[in-house]
Amino acid sequence: MLARTASMPERSAMYNANALKIGLFGANCSSGRSATKVPERWSASWSDCLKLARMADDAGIDFMLPIGRWKGYGGDTDFHGATLETVTWAAGLLAATKNITVFGTVHAPLFHPLIAAKEFVTVDHIGEGRFGINLVVGWNEGEFEMFGVKQNEHDARYDFAQEWLDVIKRAWTEPDDFDFVGSYLNIKGVRAFPKPYGDTRPIIMNAGRSPVGQSFALRNCDAFFTATVDSRHSIEANAKKVEETKSAARQLGRDIEVYTIGQVVCRPTQKEAEDYYRYAILENADWGAVEQMMALKNITRQTVAADEYAKQQQYFAGKAIGGYPFIGTPDRVAEELANISKAGMRGIAVSFVNYLNEVPYFRDEVLPRLVRLGVRQPH
């Protein structure tokens, strides 16, 4: 374990020498990353999140990454209908843990940058440099309507986010009062103390998918999250995305780490894992919620042919929500995760149908195998 000084290299390394960082994704939202009706689906209650964070911290898991969600997707379960706000969630978890990094996921247009900057600094001090930011520039229109906020045209969203982030970074670093005059923000006499823990700043992650979004991430962020369609199809597609992203960053004179997401179903036998995946994710999918998410991508029974719609239903339920599925024995899951690391991926945020039920087996069986495969350090 590295000494915690909150230097930027140590923040980016999450204060340890694990080549492959492993995080837990989506635990602040009901049902997590599984649009399923099975009774054991994730609750996202505060008590369960707190138990999970302490379990993950004790296990040496590197980070927890929440989803910024304000409104459920309907269906029989109202998938993501109950969620915990991510910055206050991070504050509580950081106060209850010692080593794990916890992110807040923030929609820039919904938070004034000076309020956000102050919140981030406060949580960063609570966690003594273990807080990270997952920045979201735009998302579901229905959520923005709840706030009375109209989203900008796509490329303009990133112009706004650039000003928003510039203000935050100046609030974190300027020793004196400052003014900021931009196309979207005009603020005067800004004074912001204290600064982030250790006089550096929280690490920043983004998952922009478009060329404009990726360019924004490469210019501004420490980590790029490949939640793209291609990266969800195969490990090989992940490797290709890593090289494309790192090459683009080098052209800007920057280094950036690349992360991805995945869903884990790990059992003692391959058949047990495959049977449970089929039972929970496909046979008991909350199809109403799945179809609502598809509709947000303009994939409806009216816009595509029946056979294509059925194909998309299976894809969304099986891969698009939770990410690439890691299904199998501890040996198989560990080998696939190690291959991601060897392809250049810095880390992965994984989800489970029920985190508290399944993380202990992952901790006891998969993590030691990753140590033996050379991509993680003994804990």
N, C-alpha and C positions, 0 to 999 in steps of 0.2 A: 504494500500500500504506500502510495506516495504521500509525503507530508502535504497537508492541505494549506496552500498559500494562495489559492485562487488565481494563479497565473493563467493566461489564456491557454497555453499548451496543456496544463493540468486540467483545466475546465473541459477542454475538448476531449481529453483522454478519460474524463469522468473519474479522475484521481486513481486510476489503476492501469495495469499493463496488459489487460485483455486485448488481444488482437481483434477478436470479434465481440462487439458490445451486444448484449442482449437486454431488451426491454420488454415491458408489458404494455400493450396497446389497448386503449378504449375502455378501461375498467371504470371510468366515471359515468358510463352510460348504461342504462338498462339493456340487457342482452349482449352487452359488449360488442363484439364484431360478428355475432352470429344471429341472423334473422330467423330464429327458430322458436317453435312453440313448446319444446320439451320442458317439462316442469322444473328441471334442474338448471334452466338458463340463468344467467348472471343477474343478480339483483341490482347492483351498483349502489347499494345502501352505504351510508358512511361507515357503519360498523364493519361491513365486509371489506370496503376499500382500505380501512385502517389495518385490519388483520392481514390483508394481502400485502400492503406496503411493508409491514414489519417482517412478514415471511420472506418477501423478496430481498429486503435489506440483509437479513440474516443469511440468505442463500448466496449472496454475492451477485445477484442480478443488478445490472448497471443502471437502468433508468426505468421510469414510468412515463408514458406519453398519453395524455388524455385527448379526447375529441371535443372540439368546440361545437356543442350542439344546443339549440334552444327550443326545438320543436320536433316532436316525434313524427314517424313516417306512417302512422296508421297501421292497418292490418289487425289481426286478432290480438296481437300483443302490444300494439302501438310501439313498435320498435324504436328505441331511443326516446320514448315518451317521458322517462324520468331520468334526469341528468344532474350532475353536480357541476357547478361553475368551476372552471379549471384553475384559475389563479388562487382563489381561496382554498380549493381542494389541495393544490400544491403546498400552500402555506401550512395547512394542517398536517399533511404527510411529512413534510420536511421537519416540522417540529417534533415528530414522533420517530424519526429515523436518524441514522448516523452517517451512512456512506452513500446511499443511493441518490442519483440525480433525478429530480422530478421536474417535468416541463409543465408550463401553462400554454394552452392553445388559444390564441387571441385573434379575433376578427378585427383588423385595423380600423375599418370604417365605423365600428360600433363603440370605440373607446377613444376619448380625447387623448392625444399623445402624452400630455403632461400628467394626467391621471394614471395612464398606463405606466409611464416611466416611474412614478412614485410607488405604484403597486409592485412593480417588478423589483425595485430596490428593496422595498420592505421584505418581500418574500426571499430575496437573495440573501439578506442579512439573517433571516430566520434559519435558512439552510446553510449559512456560512459558505456560500459560493457553489451550492449544489442545485441552483435553479436554472432552468433553461426555458427558452421561448420558442414555441412553434407558431410562426406567423402565418395567418391566413388572410389573403387579400380580398377574396370574394367567395360567396358560396350560395346556398339555396335562397332563391328570391323570397319564398314565403317567410323565411326567418328574418330577413331584412325588413319586410313589410311589418312585422311585429313591432319593430323599433321606429317605424316611420322613416326609414332610411332608404333612399333610392340608390341602387348600385350604379356606379359610373359605367360607361362603355368599357369593354374589356381592357384595352391597352391603357386607358386613362386610370383604371384601378391601380395599376402599378406605378403610374406617375404620382398618384396620391400616396400610395404606400411608401414611395421613396421619400417624400417630404415628411411623412409621419415618422419613419424610422430615423431620418436625419435629426428631427427634433428630439427624439428620445435619446439618441446617442450624444447629442450636445448637452442635454439635461444631465446625462451621466458623467460628462467630462468637463464642462465649462466651469472654471473657477469663479467667474464673475457673472453678473446679469447679462442676458443677451436677448436680442430681438430676432424674429424669424419672419421673413416675408416671402411667401411662395405663391404659386398659382392656386393652391387649395387652402393653405394655412397662413394666417397672419396673426402672430402673437407677439406681445411686447413685454419687456421687463421680466423675462423668465429667470427665476431663481430656484434652484433645486438642490437640496442637501438632505441627507447624506448622499454620497455616491455609492455605486454598487460595492459589494464586499470585496476587500482586497485591492481596491482601485483598478479593477479590470472591468469586466462586464459579463452578464450571462451569455452562454452560447446561444446562437440563433439558428433555427432550423426552418426550412420552407419546402413546400412540395409543389411549386409551380409546374404546370404541365405544358403550357403553351411555350413557344419560343420566347415570347416576351417574359413569361413567368420564370422560365429557366434562367434567362439573362439577369433578371432581378435577383434570383437566388445566388447566382455565381458572383455578382458584384457585392452582395451585402451579407451573406450568411456563412456560417461555419459548416453547415451540414445541409445536404440536399436529399430530400426524401422522395424516392422513386415509387410513388403510388400510381404509376401509369399502367395502362392496359397491357403494354408489352411486358413489363416486368412481372405481371401476374401470371403470364402464361408458362414461364419456365425459368429455371436457374440460368440457362444459357442466355436468355434474354436479359436477365439481370446483369450478367457479366458484360454484355455489349453496352448496356446503359451506363455501367460504371465507367468504362473507357471513354465513351462519348462525353460524359459529364466532366471527368477529370481533364480531358484534353481541352474542352471548352474553357475550363477554369484556368488552365495553364496559359492559354492565349490572352487571358486578362491579367496575367501575372499573379494569380492566386492559386492556392491549394484549397480544396474543399473535400470534405468527407461525404461518402455516399451511403445512405441507409435505405432499407426497404421494409416491407411488412409481410407477415405470413400468419397462417392459422395452423395451430398444432393440435393434432389428435394422436397421442402416443399411448400405446398399450403394449402389454407383454408379447402379443403375437400380431402379425400383420393382419390376420383375419379380424381379430377383435377391433383393431384400429379402423380398418376399412368399413366394418359393419357399423361401428358407432358413427363414423363420419356420414355414412349414407343415411342412417336413422335420424341423426340430429340436424344435419345441414340440408339434406335433400327431401327425405320422406316427410319430415316435420317442419319444413320451411314455412315461414309466415309469408305466404305468397302475396297477400294484400300489401304488405310492407315492401316486398321485393318489387312488385309492379309499380308502386309509388316512386321508388328510387329510379326505376327504369324510365318512368314518365318524365322525370326531371332531366333525363338525357334525350327526351323526345322519342323514346322507344315505346310505342303503344300499339295496340291491335289495329289502330287506324293508319299508322305510319309505316308499318313493315308487314311483310307477308306472314302468314300463320306459322310456317315452318321456321322462319327466322326468329319470330317472336318466341317460340318455344325454346329455340336454341339459346337465345339471350336470357330467358328465364333461368335456365340451368347454369349458364355462365355467371350471372349476377349472384345467384344463391351460392354457387360453389367456389367462386374465385374473386369476384369483383368486390364483395363486401369485406371478407376477411383477409384477402390477399392470397398469395400462393399457398396451397395446402400442403403441409408437411404431415403425412399420414403414415404411421407404421410403428415398428419396434424402436426402442431406444437406439439401437445400432443404426438403423436406417435414417431416423430423424437427425441424429448427430452427424452422420456422414453428409447428408444434404446441407446442413448448416455449415459444416466445415468447408464444403465446396464453395459456398457463397463467400466465405472469408478468403479463400484462396483465389477467387476471381476478382478480389479487390474491394469487396463490400466491407465497410467499416462496422456495420451493425444491422440488427434487425429488431423490429418491434413485433412481438407475437401476441396472439390472442388465443383464448381457450373458451369452450362453451361455458364452463364454470371454472374460474381461475383458482378459487380456494380448493376445489376438489382435485384439480389436475396439476397445478404447479408443484405440489410435493413430489409426485412421480417424476416430473420433468427435472426437478432439482436433484433428486437422488440418482436417477438413471442417465439422463442426457448430459447434464453439466459435467460429471466426471469423465464421460467419454470425450467431450470437447477438450478437456484438459489433456487427455491421452493423445488426441489428434493434433495437439499443438496450437490450438487457436484461442485457448483461454488458460489463465494461470490458476494453480490450486488456490482454493479459498480457505 
